[in-house]
C-alpha cells in the first residue's frame, strides 16, 4: 500500500498534520494545475473545476482552500506543501496567484541590468509563462 502524502508543521515541538493528500481516483492521468486571479471569478472557477474533475474521475485538490479553512495565511504555508504535487491523478486548483521563486529574493541582491544587456526574449529566467487554451 502506498504511503499517503501529508503536510505537517511544528507546534511547539509537536508535529501536527494539517493536510493529507486524498488517494487519487485516476492514477494513470497526468496531474493538471488551475490558476486564476483574485477578484477574477476565482471562486466560480474553483467550483467549476471541482465539478469537471468529478465528472472525469480526477481527484480535485484545493490546497489554498484547505489552508484558508484552517486560518493559515499564505505567507505561513509550510514549505513541505511542495511535496504534495503528485505528477499523476490530480487536478490542483484554488490558486489565485503564481509567484516565481526568484520574485521572493531581496531586490537589492539582484545584479544591475541595463537595456543593452537585458535579455530580449520574453522567456526570461525567473518569469513564469502560462498558456491559455
N, C-alpha and C positions, 0 to 999 in steps of 0.2 A: 504494500500500500504506500502510495506517495505521500510524503510529509506535506502538510499544509503550510503555506507561507503566512507569516504574521508580522505585524509591526508592533514593536514594544517601545516603551520609554521607561526611564529610571525615575521612580517616585520615591525619593529619599532612601535610595538603596534597595528598593523593591521593584523588580521588573514587572510592569503591568502591560498586558496585551490590549491594544486599542483597536486593532483591526485584524481580521483573519480573512484571507482571500478565499471566497467560496470555491468549491470544486467546479470545474468547467463542465458545461453540457456539450461542448463541441471541441474536443481536444485536437481534432485534425484541421480546424480552421485557423488561419492566421489572425492574430490579435490586431485590432484597429483602435485608433485613438480619435476622439471627437473633441474639438476645441470650439469655443465661442468667445464672445467678448462681454464684459459687464454691460448691462443695460441694452443688450442687442438680442433679446429673446433667448437668453441662455437657459432659463428655466423651461421654456417651451421646447427648445432643442433637446434638453435633458429628458423631458417626458416623452418626446417622440422617439428618441433613441432607445429608451427603456422598452417601449412597445415594439419597435422594429427588432431589437435584439431578441426579445421573447419569441417573436414570430419566426425568426430564422434559427432559433435554438442556440444562440450565443449568450453566455453569461455577461450581464451588464454590471459594471462596477463604477461607482462614482466616489472616488476617494475623498474628494473635496467635500462632497455632500455628507459623507460619513464623519469627516473631521468637523464640519460645521455643526452637526448634531451633538458632537462632544464638547462644543465650545472652544475648539482648538483654532487659534488664529493661524493664518497662512505662514507667517514668519516662524511659528513654533512647530511646524510639521517636521517630524523626525527625518533625519537623512536616510534611515532604513526604509523609508517609503519607496525608494528607487528599486528595492529588491522585489516589489510586488508585481512589477510589469512583466508578465509572462509573455513569451513570444507566440503562444498558441492558445486559442479558445476563448478570448475575452474581447469585449468592447469596453474600453476605458473612456469614460466621459465625465462631464461635470466640470471641466477645466474652463476657467474664464480668463486665463492669461497664459502666455507662453514666454518664459524668460530664458534667455541664453545664459549658460553658466558664466560666460565671460562678462555679462552685464552686471554681475554681482561684485566684480572687482572694484577696488578703490580707483576712481578716475585719475588720481594723482600718480598711480603706478603705471599708467598707460604711456607708451612712448609717443613722442610728438610725431605727427604725420602731417606733411603739408600736401597741398593739392597736386603737386608734381609727382609725388611718390605714392600717393594714395592708390590702392588697387582700383582699377576701373570696372572690374567685374561686379555685377550686382550680387554675386555669390561670395561675399567677403567672409573670411573666418569670423566666427563669433555671432553671425546672424543666422536666424532660423528662417527657413523658407517653407511655406505651406502652399501646396497646390490645391485649388478648389476644383471640385468635379461636379 
